[in-house]
Amino acid sequence: MNTRKSLISLATAAALAVTLAAPVLADTVGANVNTSVTASVPAVTTQTPASINASVQTKAQIRAAAHAASSTISIGNIIARSDTEISGRITALTNLDARVQAMKNVTASEKSSFSAEIQTEIGDLASLKVTIDAATDVSVLKTEAKSVTDAYRVYMLVIPQGYLESAADRVDMIASTFGTISTKFQTRISEDQSAGKNVATLQASLTDLNAKVADSQVQANAATALVVNLAPDQGVTSVEQSNHAALVAARADIKTAQQDLVAARADAKTIIAGLKSYGDAPTVSASSSASVQ
C-alpha cells in the first residue's frame, strides 16, 4: 500500500471510529441525564448540553475534515509525481537533442529545425511544471497532470520518433562509407580481371554488396517518411493507434536496413579475403561498421 493510500485509510478509519463512537457516547450521556433522578443510577456528568455538543463532532464535520486531509494529500502526491515525470521527459529530450546534433547526413537547416522542435517541447514542459506546482484545485491539477502524457507523448512518440530518424541518418552514413569502399573494390577487381584472374565470385559479392547498401537506404528513407510528420495524439485513440502503427513499421524498416548492412559487411569481408589471396587487398576503414544504434 502506498503512502497516500495509507494516510487516507488512517484518516478514514479514524473518522469511522469517531462516527461510531458518537452515537454510543450520546446515548450514554442521554441515559445519564435522563435517569439522573433515579436513585439506582447515579449521575456521571455535570456537563451542560452545550459542552456535550462541543465535545462530539457531527458526521458532516468528520467528513469535511477527512475530505480536506485527503485533498491535501492528493494535491501533494499529484504534484510530486508530475514533477518527476516532467523532469524525466526533459532529460530524455535533452539526450535526444544531443543525438540530433551528431547526425551527419541531414542538412544544417533540417538539424536546426528538429532541434528547435525539441527545445520547444522542453520549454512547454517546463512551463507546465510551473502551472502544476502552483495548482491548488484537485480537479484542475488532475487535468494538467494528465496533459503531461496526452499532450506531449514524449516516451510514447517523440523519443522513439527522434531515435528512428537518428538511426535512419546512421544508415545513410554507413551506406555512404560502403559506397566509397565499393569503388575501391571495383577498381581492384577490374585490375585483377585484366590480369587474367578469375574474379567471378568477387564480382558477385560486390554486386550483392551494392544491392544491400542501396536497399538499406531505401528502408531508411521509408522509415523517415513514416515518422517525420507524426504529432502527439492529444488523447484521440485513432491518432494514437495510427502513430503506433507508423512507429512499428518504421522500426521494421530500420531493422531491415541494419540486416542489409550486416550482409553488405559480410560481402566486404569475402571480397577482402579474395583480394588477399591475389595479394591485392585494399585498406578498409573501420567506419564500415554495420551498427546503426
C-alpha positions as CSV (number, residue, x, y, z in Angstrom):
1,M,0.0,0.0,0.0
2,N,1.5,3.4,-0.9
3,T,1.8,6.3,1.4
4,R,-1.2,8.2,0.0
5,K,-3.5,5.2,0.5
6,S,-2.0,4.5,4.0
7,L,-2.7,8.1,5.1
8,I,-6.2,8.2,3.6
9,S,-7.0,4.8,5.1
10,L,-5.9,6.0,8.5
11,A,-7.9,9.2,8.2
12,T,-10.9,7.2,7.1
13,A,-10.5,4.7,9.9
14,A,-10.2,7.5,12.5
15,A,-13.2,9.3,11.1
16,L,-15.2,6.0,11.2
17,A,-14.2,5.3,14.8
18,V,-15.3,8.7,15.9
19,T,-18.5,8.4,13.9
20,L,-19.3,5.0,15.5
21,A,-18.4,6.3,18.9
22,A,-20.6,9.4,18.7
23,P,-24.0,7.8,19.0
24,V,-22.8,5.5,21.7
25,L,-21.5,8.4,23.7
26,A,-24.6,10.4,23.0
27,D,-26.8,7.5,24.2
28,T,-24.7,7.1,27.3
29,V,-24.8,10.8,28.2
30,G,-28.5,10.9,27.4
31,A,-29.2,8.0,29.7
32,N,-27.2,9.6,32.4
33,V,-29.1,12.9,32.0
34,N,-32.5,11.3,31.7
35,T,-32.0,9.0,34.7
36,S,-30.1,11.3,37.0
37,V,-33.1,11.5,39.2
38,T,-33.3,7.7,39.7
39,A,-31.6,6.6,42.8
40,S,-30.3,3.4,41.3
41,V,-28.4,5.2,38.6
42,P,-26.1,7.9,39.9
43,A,-25.3,11.0,37.8
44,V,-22.0,10.6,36.0
45,T,-21.6,14.1,34.4
46,T,-22.1,17.7,35.2
47,Q,-21.6,18.8,31.6
48,T,-24.1,21.2,30.2
49,P,-25.8,20.3,26.9
50,A,-23.6,23.0,25.1
51,S,-20.3,21.4,26.3
52,I,-21.6,17.9,25.4
53,N,-22.4,19.1,21.9
54,A,-19.0,20.7,21.6
55,S,-17.2,17.5,22.5
56,V,-19.0,15.3,19.9
57,Q,-18.3,16.1,16.3
58,T,-21.1,15.7,13.8
59,K,-20.8,13.4,10.8
60,A,-20.7,16.3,8.5
61,Q,-17.7,17.8,10.4
62,I,-15.9,14.5,10.3
63,R,-16.5,14.0,6.6
64,A,-15.3,17.6,5.9
65,A,-12.1,17.1,7.9
66,A,-11.4,13.7,6.2
67,H,-12.0,15.3,2.8
68,A,-9.7,18.2,3.5
69,A,-7.0,15.9,4.6
70,S,-7.5,13.6,1.6
71,S,-7.4,16.6,-0.8
72,T,-4.2,17.9,0.7
73,I,-2.5,14.5,0.3
74,S,-3.8,14.1,-3.3
75,I,-2.5,17.5,-4.4
76,G,0.9,16.9,-2.9
77,N,1.1,13.4,-4.5
78,I,-0.1,14.6,-7.9
79,I,2.4,17.5,-8.0
80,A,5.3,15.3,-6.9
81,R,4.5,12.6,-9.4
82,S,4.0,15.1,-12.2
83,D,7.3,16.9,-11.4
84,T,9.1,13.6,-11.6
85,E,7.5,12.7,-14.9
86,I,8.3,16.1,-16.4
87,S,11.9,16.0,-15.2
88,G,12.4,12.6,-16.7
89,R,11.0,13.7,-20.0
90,I,13.1,16.8,-20.2
91,T,16.2,14.7,-19.5
92,A,15.3,12.3,-22.3
93,L,14.6,15.2,-24.7
94,T,18.0,16.8,-23.9
95,N,19.7,13.5,-24.7
96,L,17.8,13.3,-27.9
97,D,18.9,16.8,-28.9
98,A,22.5,15.8,-28.4
99,R,21.9,12.8,-30.7
100,V,20.4,15.1,-33.3
101,Q,23.4,17.4,-33.2
102,A,25.5,14.3,-34.0
103,M,23.6,13.5,-37.1
104,K,25.7,13.7,-40.3
105,N,23.5,13.1,-43.3
106,V,20.9,15.8,-42.8
107,T,21.2,19.4,-43.8
108,A,22.0,22.1,-41.3
109,S,18.5,23.6,-41.7
110,E,16.9,20.2,-41.0
111,K,19.0,19.6,-38.0
112,S,18.3,23.1,-36.7
113,S,14.5,22.6,-37.3
114,F,14.5,19.3,-35.5
115,S,16.5,20.7,-32.6
116,A,14.2,23.7,-32.3
117,E,11.2,21.4,-32.0
118,I,12.8,19.5,-29.2
119,Q,13.7,22.7,-27.4
120,T,10.1,23.9,-27.8
121,E,8.9,20.7,-26.2
122,I,11.3,21.1,-23.3
123,G,10.2,24.7,-22.8
124,D,6.5,23.7,-22.9
125,L,7.1,21.0,-20.3
126,A,9.0,23.5,-18.1
127,S,6.0,25.9,-18.3
128,L,3.6,23.1,-17.5
129,K,5.6,22.2,-14.4
130,V,5.2,25.8,-13.2
131,T,1.5,25.6,-13.7
132,I,1.2,22.3,-11.9
133,D,3.3,23.4,-9.0
134,A,1.0,26.4,-8.4
135,A,-2.2,24.5,-8.7
136,T,-4.5,24.3,-5.6
137,D,-7.6,22.7,-7.1
138,V,-7.5,18.9,-7.4
139,S,-9.7,18.6,-10.5
140,V,-7.7,21.3,-12.3
141,L,-4.5,19.7,-11.2
142,K,-5.5,16.2,-12.5
143,T,-6.3,17.7,-15.9
144,E,-2.9,19.4,-16.1
145,A,-1.1,16.3,-14.9
146,K,-2.9,14.2,-17.5
147,S,-1.6,16.5,-20.2
148,V,2.0,15.5,-19.4
149,T,1.3,12.3,-21.2
150,D,-1.6,13.1,-23.5
151,A,-0.3,16.4,-25.0
152,Y,3.3,15.6,-25.3
153,R,3.7,11.8,-25.6
154,V,7.5,12.2,-25.0
155,Y,8.1,8.5,-24.3
156,M,5.4,7.1,-26.5
157,L,6.1,9.2,-29.6
158,V,8.7,12.0,-29.5
159,I,11.7,9.9,-28.2
160,P,11.1,6.9,-30.5
161,Q,10.4,9.2,-33.4
162,G,13.7,11.0,-32.9
163,Y,15.8,7.9,-32.4
164,L,14.3,6.3,-35.5
165,E,15.2,9.4,-37.5
166,S,18.7,9.3,-36.0
167,A,19.0,5.6,-36.9
168,A,18.0,6.3,-40.4
169,D,20.7,9.0,-40.6
170,R,23.2,6.5,-39.3
171,V,22.2,4.0,-42.0
172,D,22.8,6.7,-44.7
173,M,26.2,7.5,-43.2
174,I,27.3,3.8,-43.2
175,A,25.9,3.4,-46.7
176,S,27.9,6.3,-47.9
177,T,31.1,4.7,-46.4
178,F,30.2,1.4,-48.2
179,G,29.9,3.4,-51.4
180,T,33.5,4.6,-51.1
181,I,34.7,1.1,-50.3
182,S,32.7,-0.4,-53.2
183,T,34.5,1.9,-55.6
184,K,37.9,0.8,-54.3
185,F,36.8,-2.9,-54.5
186,Q,35.7,-2.4,-58.1
187,T,39.0,-0.9,-59.1
188,R,41.0,-3.8,-57.6
189,I,38.6,-6.4,-59.1
190,S,38.8,-4.9,-62.5
191,E,42.6,-4.8,-62.3
192,D,42.7,-8.5,-61.3
193,Q,40.3,-9.4,-64.1
194,S,42.6,-7.6,-66.6
195,A,45.5,-9.6,-65.2
196,G,43.6,-12.8,-66.1
197,K,42.4,-13.7,-62.7
198,N,39.1,-15.4,-62.0
199,V,37.1,-12.7,-60.3
200,A,33.6,-14.0,-60.8
201,T,33.0,-14.8,-57.1
202,L,34.4,-11.4,-56.1
203,Q,32.3,-9.5,-58.6
204,A,29.1,-11.4,-57.5
205,S,29.9,-10.4,-53.9
206,L,30.4,-6.8,-54.9
207,T,27.1,-6.8,-56.8
208,D,25.3,-8.1,-53.7
209,L,27.1,-5.6,-51.5
210,N,25.9,-2.7,-53.7
211,A,22.3,-4.1,-53.8
212,K,22.2,-4.5,-50.0
213,V,23.6,-1.0,-49.4
214,A,21.1,0.5,-51.9
215,D,18.2,-1.3,-50.2
216,S,19.4,-0.1,-46.7
217,Q,19.0,3.5,-47.9
218,V,15.5,2.7,-49.3
219,Q,14.5,1.3,-46.0
220,A,16.0,4.2,-44.1
221,N,14.1,6.7,-46.3
222,A,10.9,4.8,-45.8
223,A,11.3,4.8,-42.0
224,T,11.9,8.6,-42.0
225,A,8.9,9.2,-44.2
226,L,6.7,7.2,-41.8
227,V,7.7,9.2,-38.6
228,V,8.8,12.6,-39.7
229,N,5.3,14.2,-39.6
230,L,3.8,12.4,-36.6
231,A,2.3,14.6,-33.8
232,P,1.0,13.8,-30.3
233,D,-2.5,12.3,-30.3
234,Q,-3.9,14.6,-27.7
235,G,-5.8,11.7,-26.3
236,V,-7.5,10.8,-29.6
237,T,-7.5,7.0,-29.8
238,S,-7.5,6.8,-33.6
239,V,-4.4,9.1,-33.8
240,E,-2.7,7.2,-31.1
241,Q,-3.2,3.9,-33.0
242,S,-2.1,5.4,-36.2
243,N,1.1,6.8,-34.6
244,H,1.8,3.4,-33.0
245,A,1.4,1.6,-36.3
246,A,3.8,4.1,-38.0
247,L,6.4,3.7,-35.4
248,V,6.2,-0.1,-35.6
249,A,6.5,-0.1,-39.4
250,A,9.5,2.4,-39.2
251,R,11.3,0.1,-36.7
252,A,10.8,-2.8,-39.1
253,D,12.3,-0.7,-41.9
254,I,15.3,0.2,-39.8
255,K,15.8,-3.4,-38.7
256,T,15.7,-4.5,-42.4
257,A,18.2,-1.7,-43.2
258,Q,20.5,-2.9,-40.5
259,Q,20.3,-6.5,-41.8
260,D,21.2,-5.2,-45.2
261,L,24.3,-3.5,-43.9
262,V,25.3,-6.6,-41.9
263,A,25.0,-8.6,-45.2
264,A,27.0,-5.9,-47.0
265,R,29.7,-6.1,-44.5
266,A,29.9,-9.9,-44.9
267,D,30.2,-9.4,-48.7
268,A,33.0,-6.9,-48.0
269,K,34.9,-9.5,-45.9
270,T,34.5,-12.1,-48.7
271,I,35.9,-9.6,-51.2
272,I,38.8,-8.7,-49.0
273,A,39.7,-12.3,-48.4
274,G,39.6,-13.0,-52.2
275,L,41.8,-10.0,-53.0
276,K,44.2,-11.0,-50.3
277,S,44.5,-14.4,-52.0
278,Y,45.7,-12.4,-55.0
279,G,48.0,-10.3,-52.9
280,D,46.0,-7.2,-53.6
281,A,43.7,-6.3,-50.7
282,P,42.6,-2.6,-50.3
283,T,42.5,-0.9,-46.9
284,V,39.0,-0.8,-45.5
285,S,38.1,1.8,-42.9
286,A,36.8,0.7,-39.5
287,S,33.9,3.1,-40.1
288,S,32.2,0.5,-42.3
289,S,30.7,-1.0,-39.1
290,A,27.1,-2.1,-39.8
291,S,25.8,-0.8,-36.4
292,V,23.0,1.8,-36.6
293,Q,22.5,2.1,-32.9
